[in-house]
């Protein structure tokens, strides 16, 4: 399992060893969601996830 740090609260995020590009991981401490972005060498970086909000017909 790989480790990355949350960009909001600096808590450690566990990234599964079988993670893939575009997978979403969530910080256990602050609940911020991140999308995994593939880097050279099979490493990942984090970018804030673009979560779809419900419209409720507005």
Secondary structure, DSSP 8 states (H G I E B T S, - for coil): -EEEE-TTT--EEEE-TT--TT-EEE-TTT--EEEEEE-GGG-EEEEE-------TT-
